[in-house]
Amino acid sequence: MSDLAIIFMILLVMALVTINSLAGIPTKQSNADSADIFGFYLIPNGLIIELYADGNSVSGRISNTDNYSERKDVNHPDKSLRDQPLLGKRIVSGLTFSSKTKEWTGGQMYAPDKGITVDLKILSVHTDHLMAEGSKFLFSKKLRWEKTAPPEKE
């Protein structure tokens, strides 16, 4: 192989590696079909969570506990962690967008009101809400999360 062919192959491999590594990074407008999942949501148990980009996936943390009966993680399965505050706790992790199914899949969500972790996928994202589905073993439940303004800082 000539020196020119080797240089061309190296450049081609570098370009492909760069393109491949950038493909999974979520951004505000990473795919028109994925819509804008990022932001603050009021979930049915009264917590406000913020969904944000976290490496190659989407995570969510508790942003406000004002409408929730507990401020500590009193139902955590590990008794030594039950005194931890809920505010700021990451309870959603691992969501990635599938252009094939048009859903956010592969996630997990910790439910502090029950002290359990469930599999999570986001079925659809709309301007004012999203539809989430949590499942554990053979059971699943669909929930509507209402988009809301960021909570005021104390």
C-alpha angles and dihedrals in degrees: 000000000000122000090248092055091049092050090048091051092049092050091048092051091048091051092049092048091050093048092047093049093050095047096080099044110110116225134176090266102020093139130003089225093054093060120199106309094166120101143060125319134187105221124203096261090061099257123127112220131187118220112209141166111270111182107296094346143046124260134181134214133192109260102175136017098183094112095042128089097224130053096182128058091254095158097050111136089228103071092204090064098050094097093058116113117248095215108102094009114142107235101161123058143158103028113156128177119245112205087194097059096023089229137114104241143167095053134134130209129198112216106208093190090062101024093233137118119226135187110259136203131169109226098189140356122213132177093260104026147001133221115233130187122204120191138183121182106318096341126091137171131194117218135184115227113200117220110235141175119272111273117256116258115247 
